[in-house]
Amino acid sequence: MSKRSGEFNLGVAGVLLLASVVAQAQVTPCVKDDLGAVPPKYNVDFPTDIQPILDVACAGCHTGGGTSGGLNMNVGAAFGNLVNVPANNSAANMPRITPFDAAASFLFQKINCTNLNEIPGTPFGRRMPRSGPPYLSAANQALILDWIEQGARAARDPDRIFGNGHEGRN
Ligand code: HEC
């Protein structure tokens, strides 16, 4: 291979690299923790399934009176501050929780995306819990995912008597 063609190849590689850097600057894809191995939980109950996770893993910053990121998740306050409430972080451009749509729920992205801290300038803030690692276990992330995908209800739905245990996960 001549030196010249070598240079040409390098040039093409450089252009491709530049293009991918530009593309990344526009949309940084979320690298997700894989939750596929966790069995779905049917009819998730916010007070008994979700709030205890927040009480432990988000303590001091968002519970116990904490309001980091403008977000308080104390018992009694969490649901009203999360569901259909726009995120404080304007770069997020989405609600903290969007019922039936974890991909459009900033809280879920904050706990599930492994690469938030590596995005230059950290426009979406850091991965939560901010004190991590450790971050939330796959089991706890999956509970939050199932809760959202089932409609992010305030409590278990007593009228839902049928379920195959395999709904809501995507
Ligand atoms: C050590 C303190 C700390 C802990 C623990 C913590 N956070 Fe945060 N959280 C912050 C800070 C500071 C911000 C704002 C900066 C950022 O996003 O990185 C924030 C921002 C957020 C936001 C964005 C709020 C908005 O509207 O923009 C969400 C959602 C969030 N945290 C969820 C959680 C969850 C869920 C947990 C527990 C699993 C948790 N955090 C644990 C400190 C913490």
Residues whose N, C-alpha, C, O or C-beta is under 5 A from the ligand:
A	BS01	HEC	A57 C58 A59 C61 S68 G69 L71 P86 A87 N88 N89 F106 L107 K110 F124 G125 R126 M128 P129 R130 S131
